């Protein structure tokens, strides 16, 4: 009926694409075939009772003159259109390397930012919106196309400016570097992730799906165009095609992707004995290099080397007789494989080494790619993010752990004209104000910490820094879940109350006594604990009476 077009080395034919109610039909540019197409659509309408709306249909040409295209469109009673077009939300026929190709993504992020009331959002609220919304808007495009560095930088700048300043507000300091913000939470970041790394992780999904969807149309097209990789599982990664082709970008991450794949032996018919990772933690050609150098067939399959029954009959062919050292290597190899079992009823499979189930996830690949570039120090991740406190308080404690809150020593460096009495701490009116001094070593903070440790019946020595204080597992109220939760809440409440007291003394010229500050800490820690699942069923007034009794 329709010839369609042929693609690749074996002339694989594609006549149509269909998803839900969107259909693309491919035909030659001769009028006879288009009339056949029109008749086909009319017959479909008569048989099904449905009607094809040709007014909403478009005709596009490839290497056709516009006059000829318009004539063909007139005969079909539809409109003539130009490339690129949108199909299933993605542009077809555009150049992914051009910045204009990504304009819909950038414009959508800008529109979303314009609709938010930035003035009323806390720092924690902005983190949530970046994670849940701005972080996901580009994902659809990133799952198929490689993003240019300039566009990635522009999108990250929109996210960064919103996180620290908000749109439409005055310029504010970016307290923590964007590289740190993008790190996983376990490494001291907020888990945003660099867009180019997320792009690579999303593209890796296609490398995983390719050998598992051998009957799918897209698999057949890719296989026809590029051929098979030497490993027999993947498509050829040596792509010498136009920059408009998405598979070129996908093939570029094959080296990183293959580091985390291993093979599970079934019948051994698809796994290469020397070249694939299928036994142990190292490819055999690297583990036994002397044997690999003299082997005859370097791409030989497992099933060709080993028989399926014990004891194995070995089929090694070497260029020459082996030296004594090589014979020892061969004996070690044979002994290590003695417990292997080949199953003729099971096919070989490829497994994802990063997860116990062996199935690929974008998240695991993204985490692995992020950690390849990371060499960060210890960070009190559990103290900050596992605590049962409001998220905006967690976000503030994260800043404190990095020592990036706007204390006077930081303001003196960033905005000297805004620093208030840089040599004096407003809590103790003695030393210069820094994060460690304000939250740990000032007379007010030290008195509050002493009172908390006395309540827990612990003797302590103040650590050197506030981040060290967060890292030390004191277990002040016991080792139970309630005890650990309440201790974290009390420590965070102390940090939160000290910061609010510091601001009240600077901006409102109001000061509270140590007793009042402790009452606020006691109430906040109890309230946060009361709202947590761990203390479900315990009344707030009971919880406030005796922390140790409630936690025991």
FITIDREN-56400 format. One record per residue (C-alpha): residue in three letters; x, y, z. Coordinates in steps of 0.001 Angstrom, whole numbers, padded with zeros to 6 digits, always signed. Each point is the difference from the previous one (the first is absolute). Example, Ala and Ser with C-alpha at 12.3 -4.5 7.8 and 13.67 -1.06 7.14 Angstrom:
// FITIDREN-56400
ALA+012300-004500+007800;SER+001370+003440-000660;
//
This chain:
// FITIDREN-56400
UNK+000000+000000+000000;UNK+002623+002558+001122;UNK+003636-000379-000931;UNK+001285+002174+002861;UNK+003775+000355+000066;UNK+002931-002322+000476;UNK+002745+000631+002492;UNK+003412-001421+000821;UNK+002171-002756-001384;UNK-002676-002632-000434;UNK-002666+002382-001317;UNK-002326-000294+002991;UNK-003380+001409-001045;UNK-001962+002532+002067;UNK-003492+000894-001204;UNK-001608+001594+003056;UNK+000395+000992+003653;UNK-002917-000057+002399;UNK-000457+000941+003643;UNK-003498+000344+001498;UNK-001838+002365-002408;UNK+003168+001405-001655;UNK+000932-001633-003296;UNK+002753+000725-002513;UNK-000281-001632-003445;UNK+002967-000129-002388;UNK-000558-000046-003777;UNK+001731+000836-003261;UNK-000529+003442-001468;UNK-001938-001254-003051;UNK-003656+001045-000204;UNK-001204-003560-000649;UNK+001302-001259+003357;UNK-001475+002979+001831;UNK-003385-000668-001612;UNK+000316-003593+001209;UNK+000699+001356+003475;UNK-003066+002241-000176;UNK-002190-002923-001084;UNK+001450-002092+002823;UNK-000980+002627+002545;UNK-003524+000266-001436;UNK-000487-003784+000120;UNK+001260-000017+003591;UNK-002632+002612+000850;UNK-002790-002035-001610;UNK+001004-003241+001721;UNK+000667+001414+003474;UNK-002609+002723+000106;UNK+002743+002533+000733;UNK+000955+002929-002163;UNK+003503+001201-000732;UNK+000176+003778+000381;UNK+002169+001014-002948;UNK-000240+003671+001024;UNK+002113-000829+003055;UNK+002394-002179-001962;UNK+003309+001240-001412;UNK+002101-001055-002961;UNK+003764+000348+000249;UNK+002572-000588-002689;UNK+003619-001101+000088;UNK+002096+001520-002804;UNK-003136+001226-001820;UNK-000635+003351-001638;UNK-002573+002086+001849;UNK-002210+000360-003114;UNK-000158-003767-000462;UNK-000729-000505+003707;UNK-002832+002550-000085;UNK-001508-001753-003052;UNK+000067-003357+001776;UNK-001544+001515+003134;UNK-002807+001481-002071;UNK-000812-003403-001482;UNK-000191-001468+003519;UNK-002079+002913+001350;UNK+002542+000634+002794;UNK+002635+002605+000885;UNK+003642+000077-001105;UNK+002412+000473+002926;UNK+003723+000492+000479;UNK+002595-001663+002184;UNK+000557-000219+002904;UNK-003302-001213+001441;UNK-001074-001164+003448;UNK-000845-003678+000381;UNK-000895-001351+003441;UNK+001408+003185+001509;UNK+003440-000281-001637;UNK+001246+001894-003070;UNK+000628-002048-003153;UNK+002413+001294-002612;UNK+001753+002543+002232;UNK+003657+000290+000967;UNK+000553-000945+003678;UNK+003379+001763-000056;UNK-001671+003345-000736;UNK-001028+002119+002986;UNK-003333+000842-001658;UNK-000947-003689+000070;UNK-000170+000230+003811;UNK-001981+003249+000162;UNK-003278-001782+000971;UNK+001731-001452+003088;UNK+001522+003326+001071;UNK-003269+001879-000633;UNK-002006-002524+002004;UNK+002329+000372+002986;UNK-000193+003811-000266;UNK-003809-000081-000142;UNK-000136-002238+003054;UNK+002283+002345+001934;UNK-002144+002999-000952;UNK-003072-001670+001486;UNK+001435-000576+003462;UNK-000246+002408+002930;UNK+003721+000087+000689;UNK-000264+002527+002808;UNK-001928-002377+002240;UNK+002225-003063-000484;UNK+002582-001018+002565;UNK+003349-001429-000981;UNK-001374-003473+000770;UNK-003040+000683-002178;UNK+002217+000970-002903;UNK+002032-003176+000378;UNK-003242-002001-000173;UNK-001178+001792-003154;UNK+003342-000415-001763;UNK-000057-003721+000834;UNK-003621-000684-000886;UNK-000495+002322-002964;UNK+003002+001778-001549;UNK+002073-003156+000321;UNK-002497-002051-002070;UNK-001068+002432-002739;UNK+002975-000740-002332;UNK-000046-003767+000655;UNK-002106-000921-003057;UNK+002413+001711-002403;UNK+003040-001249+001937;UNK-001167-003602-000364;UNK+000616+000068-003764;UNK+002284+002901-000956;UNK+003403+001147+001222;UNK-000304+003501+001439;UNK+002573+002611-001146;UNK+002233+001334+002768;UNK-001249+003576-000496;UNK-003656-001041+000408;UNK+000808-002118+003077;UNK+001777+003002+001521;UNK-003023+002220-000745;UNK-002469-002431+001618;UNK+002247-000432+003036;UNK+000312+003778+000305;UNK-003806+000311+000135;UNK-000128-002674+002705;UNK+002910+001537+001914;UNK-001388+003542-000068;UNK-003400-001195+001156;UNK+001488-002055+002829;UNK+002063+002845+001450;UNK-001714+003176-001151;UNK-003365-000676-001555;UNK-001178+001761-003151;UNK-000963+003638+000300;UNK+001843+000550+003297;UNK+003249+001775+000695;UNK+003309-001766-000477;UNK+000961-002272+002883;UNK+003100-001978+000810;UNK+000303-003558-001234;UNK+001095-001388+003331;UNK+001127-003463-001170;UNK+001712-000755-003314;UNK-002174-001598-002660;UNK+002388-002948-000299;UNK-000600-000777+003678;UNK-003767+000510-000302;UNK-000150-002505-002870;UNK+001738-002777+001965;UNK-002095-002845+001477;UNK-001331+000658+003495;UNK+002333-002649+001410;UNK+002936+002057-001305;UNK-001198+003292+001459;UNK-002086+001300-002903;UNK-003711+000438-000630;UNK-000158-002792-002579;UNK-000846+002218-002986;UNK+002635-001544-002254;UNK+001769+001596-002920;UNK-002208+000086-003100;UNK+002653-001519-002351;UNK+000450-002946+002402;UNK-003765-000511+000261;UNK-000152+000190-003799;UNK+002550-002830-000296;UNK-001852-002132+002540;UNK-003302+000416-001869;UNK+001611-000866-003345;UNK+001485-003130+001574;UNK-003529-001397+000259;UNK+000002-000635-003774;UNK+003212-002031+000190;UNK-001657-002191+002614;UNK-003230-000392-001969;UNK+001622-000767-003370;UNK+000848-003717+000525;UNK-003188-000577+002034;UNK-002440+001296-002654;UNK+001229-001826-003078;UNK-003464-000137-001589;UNK-000746+003725+000391;UNK-000086+002202-003108;UNK+002577+002468+001360;UNK+002414-002900+000701;UNK-000341-001262-003554;UNK+000608+003469-001459;UNK+003109+000646+002118;UNK+001343-003475-000763;UNK-000550+000500-003725;UNK+001767+003361-000040;UNK+002989-000657+002249;UNK+000406-003760+000146;UNK+000966-002090+003022;UNK+002754+000653+002524;UNK+002795-002558+000196;UNK-001391-001179+003362;UNK-003178-001239-001710;UNK-002315+001831+002393;UNK+000122+003684-000911;UNK-000236+002093-003139;UNK+003223+001171-001584;UNK+001345+002981+001944;UNK+002166+001299-002877;UNK-002547+002513-001305;UNK+001029+002107-002988;UNK-003341+001643-000667;UNK-001508+003445+000190;UNK-000002+001994+003218;UNK-003810-000100-000202;UNK-000041-003711+000769;UNK-000776-000720+003704;UNK+001791-003364-000051;UNK+003356+001706-000461;UNK-000346+001635+003429;UNK-001238-003261+001523;UNK+002961-001939-001396;UNK+002448+002464+001576;UNK-000849-001175+003527;UNK+000463-003707-000753;UNK+003424-000079+001680;UNK-001373+001318+003311;UNK-003092-002189-000271;UNK+001954-003214-000606;UNK+001958+000459+003254;UNK-003120-000912+001963;UNK-001271-002924-002065;UNK+000824-003643+000520;UNK-001226-003195-001599;UNK-001819-002920+001604;UNK+000916-003257-001696;UNK-002789-002267-001188;UNK+000903-002105-003018;UNK+003072+002148-000771;UNK-001056+000567-003627;UNK+000213+003826+000082;UNK+002740+000773+002531;UNK+003609+000392-001142;UNK+002382-001970+002188;UNK+002843+002535+000079;UNK-001626+003348-000824;UNK-003120+000120+002196;UNK-000351+000345+003767;UNK-001748-003240+000970;UNK+002200-001634+002657;UNK+001421+001717+003072;UNK+000545+003730+000201;UNK+002387+000383-002924;UNK-000118-000815-003713;UNK+002066-003146-000600;UNK+002232+001605-002616;UNK+001173+002464+002671;UNK+000255-002606+002723;UNK+002024-002403-002166;UNK+001768+002261-002530;UNK+002739-002512-000837;UNK-002562-002597-001069;UNK-002018+002539-001948;UNK+003058+001054-002020;UNK+000565-003520-001359;UNK-003621-001156-000410;UNK-001066-000607-003612;UNK-003614+001240+000042;UNK-000332+003032+002254;UNK-003780+000265-000568;UNK-000782-003638+000756;UNK-003257-000653+001882;UNK-000313-001657+003402;UNK-001928-002917-001492;UNK+002836-000597-002468;UNK+002574-000238+002792;UNK-001958-002008+002585;UNK-002278-002959-000389;UNK-003394+000025+001739;UNK+000728-003024+002246;UNK+002486-000696+002775;UNK+002826-000696-000161;UNK+000579+002713-002620;UNK+001692-000786-003275;UNK+002165+003031-000722;UNK+000464+001453-003461;UNK+002934+002425+000197;UNK+001991+000678-003171;UNK+003308+001853+000285;UNK+002470+001265-002602;UNK+002830-001955+001579;UNK+000906-002292+002876;UNK-000412+001672+003381;UNK+002889+000965+002272;UNK+000035-001213+003603;UNK-001377+003303+001341;UNK-002826-000119-002550;UNK-000818-003592+000915;UNK-000342+001122+003637;UNK-002390+002742-001082;UNK-002040-002523-001983;UNK-000186-002360+002970;UNK-001203+002839+002266;UNK-002630+000963-002577;UNK-001270-003558-000324;UNK-000192-000453+003769;UNK-001950+003250+000431;UNK-002555-001100-002618;UNK-000484-003455+001462;UNK-003154+001044+001900;UNK-001600+001596-003094;UNK-003172-001609-001347;UNK-001276+000516-003567;UNK-003745-000418-000540;UNK-001052-000858-003536;UNK-003603+000890+000843;UNK+000792+003589+001089;UNK+001145+002854-002212;UNK+002800+002343+000939;UNK-001075+003257+001614;UNK+001509+003403+000622;UNK-000181+001345+003561;UNK+000405+003439+001566;UNK+002737-000241+002621;UNK-001063+003077+002017;UNK-003218-001570+001309;UNK-000608-003371+001638;UNK-002950-000773-002296;UNK+002240+000505-003034;UNK-002408+002400-001736;UNK+001048+003387-001345;UNK-001337+003213+001522;UNK+000834+003536-001063;UNK+000447+000972+003657;UNK+002707-002610+000649;UNK+001895+000945-003176;UNK-000295+003704+000850;UNK+001326-000607+003523;UNK+002942-002003-001371;UNK+000874+002698-002544;UNK-000227+002691+002697;UNK+002295-001870+002377;UNK+002617-000441-002717;UNK+000591+003764+000201;UNK-000354+000362+003764;UNK+002620-000184+002731;UNK-001715+001860+002836;UNK+000672-000133+003732;UNK-002325-001404+002657;UNK-003352+001737+000397;UNK-002613-000485+002795;UNK-002626-001264-002457;UNK-002095-001967+002485;UNK-000006+002824+002534;UNK-001230+002500-002593;UNK-002405-001955-002191;UNK-001246-002866+002225;UNK-001120+002319+002783;UNK-003726+000386+000734;UNK-000168+003788-000352;UNK-001648+002339-002548;UNK+001749+000026-003372;UNK+000845+003696+000155;UNK+001870-000702+003252;UNK+001866-002887-001662;UNK+001001+002348-002815;UNK+001359+002506+002513;UNK+001932-002686+001900;UNK+001500-001086-003344;UNK+001354+003538-000405;UNK+001348-000062+003562;UNK+001747-003335-000640;UNK+001776+001650-002945;UNK+000678+003114+002156;UNK-001630+002132-002687;UNK-002595+001934+002004;UNK+000330+003768-000122;UNK+002026+000509+003147;UNK+002019+003189+000276;UNK+003268-001594-001081;UNK-001640-001106-003259;UNK-001711+003338-000533;UNK+003330+001746+000503;UNK+001316-001919-003011;UNK-003095+000172-002219;UNK-001639+003313+000921;UNK+002229+002070+002314;UNK-002522+002857+000056;UNK-002622-002376+001503;UNK+002214-001514+002704;UNK-001045+001131+003469;UNK+002808+000329+002526;UNK+002193-002635-001691;UNK+002194-000440+003089;UNK-002881-000512+002420;UNK-002483-002862+000467;UNK-003437+001353+000910;UNK-000661-002915+002366;UNK+003083+000318+002189;UNK+001233+003491-001085;UNK+003573-001279+000049;UNK+001584-001916-002870;UNK-000572+000226-003744;UNK-003064-001774-001324;UNK+000482-003195-001996;UNK-002191-003084-000423;UNK+002086-002045+002450;UNK+000054+002788+002575;UNK-003674+000957-000353;UNK-001482-003502+000230;UNK+002545-001695+002257;UNK+002549+002143+001823;UNK-001772+003223+000941;UNK-000960+000302+003646;UNK-003735-000192-000781;UNK+000292-003053-002287;UNK+002441-001721+002339;UNK-002397+000471+002930;UNK-002864-001530-002000;UNK+002118-002980-001113;UNK+001107-000602+003600;UNK-003607-000009+001132;UNK-000989-002495-002709;UNK+002838-002377+000927;UNK-000796+000327+003705;UNK-003593-001001-000755;UNK+001331-003107-001787;UNK+002417-000742+002887;UNK+003003+000224-002328;UNK+003403+001572+000515;UNK+001321+001616-003155;UNK+002812+002126-001373;UNK-000979+002488-002722;UNK+001395-001147-003358;UNK+001991+002261-002255;UNK-002788+000833-002494;UNK-003770-000137-000341;UNK+000310-002518-002868;UNK+001999-002302+002315;UNK-002785+000388+002556;UNK-002480-001265-002592;UNK+002195-002941-000971;UNK+000467-001321+003548;UNK-002642-002546+000969;UNK-000585+000867+003665;UNK-003212-002079+000520;UNK-000943+002388+002782;UNK-003460-001430+000677;UNK+000831-003639-000664;UNK+000358-002291-003004;UNK-003722-000444-000658;UNK-001663+001656-003003;UNK-001775+002403+002335;UNK+003219+000898+001755;UNK+001923+000619-003217;UNK-002859+002006-001523;UNK-000463+002228+003042;UNK+003745+000615+000367;UNK+000261+001102-003633;UNK-003046+002218+000427;UNK+001461+001627+003127;UNK+003367+000697-001669;UNK-001637+001477-003097;UNK-002449+002024+002097;UNK+002964+001464+001896;UNK+001705+001048-003267;UNK-003268+001439-001333;UNK-000800+001967+003176;UNK+003537+001403+000230;UNK-000217+001292-003579;UNK-003384+001627+000575;UNK+001245+001573+003229;UNK+003067+001357-001771;UNK-002216+001603-002693;UNK-002394+001424+002593;UNK+002893+001699+001824;UNK+001409+001472-003207;UNK-003138+001091-001863;UNK-002567+000509+002785;UNK+002277+000889+002904;UNK-001749-002625+002142;UNK+001744-002462+002308;UNK-001331-002949+001967;UNK+001428-001678+003070;UNK+001684-003411-000086;UNK-003032-001479+001782;UNK-002398+001279-002666;UNK+002222-001327-002756;UNK+000079-003429+001640;UNK-003809+000002+000295;UNK-000239+000671-003756;UNK+002438-002824-000747;UNK-001901-002376+002287;UNK-003343+000860-001585;UNK+001177-000216-003638;UNK+001793-003320+000499;UNK-003083-001425+001723;UNK-002376+001325-002660;UNK+002057-001421-002884;UNK+000259-003349+001776;UNK-003761+000007+000703;UNK-000640+000427-003775;UNK+002260-002942-000918;UNK-001121-003608-000477;UNK+002385-001238+002695;UNK-001945+001817+002769;UNK-003458-000745-001379;UNK-002575-000285+002775;UNK+002006+001907+002630;UNK-001655+003302+001049;UNK+002103+003135-000364;UNK-000312+000947+003684;UNK+001261-003453+001057;UNK+002897+000246-002416;UNK+001011+003404+001420;UNK+000023-001197+003613;UNK+002883-002492-000104;UNK+002023-000722-003151;UNK+002040-002804+001532;UNK-003075-001852+001263;UNK-001758+000230-003362;UNK+003073-001289-001875;UNK+000765-002907+002344;
//
